Structures are given as structure tokens and as C-alpha cells.
């Protein structure tokens, strides 16, 4: 069954146009979800808006949006006033500029969507755009209205199609300086740095998404299955707390375990530069 497009429009580059469709590339819909029930009756419960002063329920037709002025007062906005701020959509994914694929820091990445031609007639123009971008190793920066908001979108070649990633606005990305303001500047000892680099080389590998399973989701599914079947679940053992050791000793032990040598032996700077043994594949 073909996926349902979440957006349809036209990809426009200068005078070249191509009808395209956007499909959700990542979704959480397959995660286990629960309903809230009444413990006594087993019936589902539903949320209700309550007036925080009177304590009485407020029906949908009596609910309005309000902006908090910061002094306990609210500016009420009518639905038509809010609707007036929604930009008009012309269903055009207009490319404004091209740039190198790694030009934008991925901290600005929001959500990915697959882009494919929406009609057989559009296949040729679509392939031309895709192959042209591949040849120049370029990404396209475009803007359009999606889900009632004007969004900046980064478009990159991907397999037989394109990937469109909505971008966070500058004001939505928090400053790294604030997060790292308390991180002190330290001078790392040469031996410690050599050991750290050796460990990194020893554990070198490639990213395989299938190797990173959702352990919580798997455990949760087993809990539900056991409950349905009337089985008792054994509580999972928590890992034993590690003994507190110095950072240098921990590095030496890690480097020794990764290379198959005694943990007490210090690898020399020359040893750290030699080819490390291949990392073991994660057991399934």
C-alpha cells in the first residue's frame, strides 16, 4: 500500500517546475501507546477544560485563545484574527539558493520528508533536478507553507528521490554558549589523549540503524504480552555500579581491553598510531 502524501505542490527552480509530493520519513506512530482508564470501571476517561477560578467545565464553543501579558492579564484573540496571521499557501516549494550539502549545522534540522514526483509526467524533470544536485553535491534551500506555517526547507538528493528537511528558525535554536558556559578550559595530558585516540580507533565502525534497537519499547511490549498471557515478569537486573577509579586508570583499562592486551600495560605513542583490531560486531 502506497504511503499517503502529507503535502502536494510544485518544486520550482528558476523556470523549471516539477509536481512533487512529500511523505513522512520518520514517525512515532508504531510506538506502544496507552489509554487512560477509570481504575474502578475500566472505562476510558477524557480530558475536560476547567475554569481555574470557578472550577466549572468550559465547553468548546466558549474557549478562546489568549496571550499572557505577564501581569496576570490576557489579550484575547478571535479565531479570525489568528487565521489572518496564517500565510497564504500557493503550494510552491520555491528554491531560493543552492549550497554545499554540509553547509547547514544539523542543529537546525527539524523533521525529514521524502520527496517524490507526484505524476508520471513529472519523472523526467524530477530526475534532472536530482542528478544535477548529485553532480554538484549541492543542497537546495527553499521556502513554502506547510502545516499552516511558512518554513525554510533543505532539500538534498537521496537514493532515487530527494529528502526535504524542515529547518528550525534562528530564534528556536538556543545558544551553545549558554549551555557550555560552565565548562572549564583544561589541558589534557599527552598520555591520556593518546589512550583516548587509541580507544576511538579500536571501536571504529559504521552506522547501522538496525543495530540500535529500542530496548525500552521491546521491554514494554514484553510487559504487555506477559500481562495478556497471565505471566509474571521478572524484574530486570540493574547494572552494578562501577568502582570509582582515576580517569587515567580507566583509559588504560579500556585501551587494554580493546586491544586484547593486559590492562596494566601502557600503550606507547607509537602503539596508539598502529592499526587497531577490528571492532566486534554487536551480537543480535
C-alpha positions, 0 to 999 in steps of 0.5 A, a space after each residue: 500500500 502506497 504511503 499517503 502524501 502529507 503535502 502536494 505542490 510544485 518544486 520550482 527552480 528558476 523556470 523549471 517546475 516539477 509536481 512533487 509530493 512529500 511523505 513522512 520519513 520518520 514517525 512515532 506512530 508504531 510506538 506502544 501507546 496507552 489509554 487512560 482508564 477509570 481504575 474502578 470501571 475500566 472505562 476510558 476517561 477524557 480530558 475536560 477544560 476547567 475554569 481555574 477560578 470557578 472550577 466549572 467545565 468550559 465547553 468548546 464553543 466558549 474557549 478562546 485563545 489568549 496571550 499572557 501579558 505577564 501581569 496576570 492579564 490576557 489579550 484575547 484573540 478571535 479565531 479570525 484574527 489568528 487565521 489572518 496571521 496564517 500565510 497564504 499557501 500557493 503550494 510552491 516549494 520555491 528554491 531560493 539558493 543552492 549550497 554545499 550539502 554540509 553547509 547547514 549545522 544539523 542543529 537546525 534540522 527539524 523533521 525529514 520528508 521524502 520527496 517524490 514526483 507526484 505524476 508520471 509526467 513529472 519523472 523526467 524533470 524530477 530526475 534532472 533536478 536530482 542528478 544535477 544536485 548529485 553532480 554538484 553535491 549541492 543542497 537546495 534551500 527553499 521556502 513554502 507553507 506547510 502545516 499552516 506555517 511558512 518554513 525554510 526547507 533543505 532539500 538534498 538528493 537521496 537514493 532515487 528521490 530527494 529528502 526535504 528537511 524542515 529547518 528550525 528558525 534562528 530564534 528556536 535554536 538556543 545558544 551553545 554558549 549558554 549551555 557550555 558556559 560552565 565548562 572549564 578550559 583544561 589541558 589534557 595530558 599527552 598520555 591520556 589523549 593518546 589512550 583516548 585516540 587509541 580507544 576511538 580507533 579500536 571501536 571504529 565502525 559504521 552506522 547501522 540503524 538496525 543495530 540500535 534497537 529500542 530496548 525500552 519499547 521491546 521491554 514494554 511490549 514484553 510487559 504487555 504480552 506477559 500481562 495478556 498471557 497471565 505471566 509474571 515478569 521478572 524484574 530486570 537486573 540493574 547494572 552494578 555500579 562501577 568502582 570509582 577509579 582515576 580517569 587515567 586508570 580507566 583509559 588504560 583499562 579500556 585501551 587494554 581491553 580493546 586491544 586484547 592486551 593486559 590492562 596494566 600495560 601502557 600503550 606507547 605513542 607509537 602503539 596508539 598510531 598502529 592499526 587497531 583490531 577490528 571492532 566486534 560486531 554487536 551480537 543480535 
